Amino acid sequence: MLAALGSSPALAVASAAVILLNALLAFAQERQAERALEALSGFLPDLSPVDHGPSGTWR
């Protein structure tokens, strides 16, 4: 980080805090999305019927 090398250690700390907070929020959002996907997958059937019709071809 350039702020740490320059004369702005406060800016370096603030930047690092923002980056860390962003990473934590992204992790929490990803975890919530995975839980929602698992909950929604419970509504899907394992198999679904297919009507081949009298000719035996898919329509």
ABEGO torsion letter per residue (X at the ends): XAAAABABAAAAAAAAAAAAAAAAAAAAAAAAAAAAAAAAAAABBABBBBBAEAAGBBX
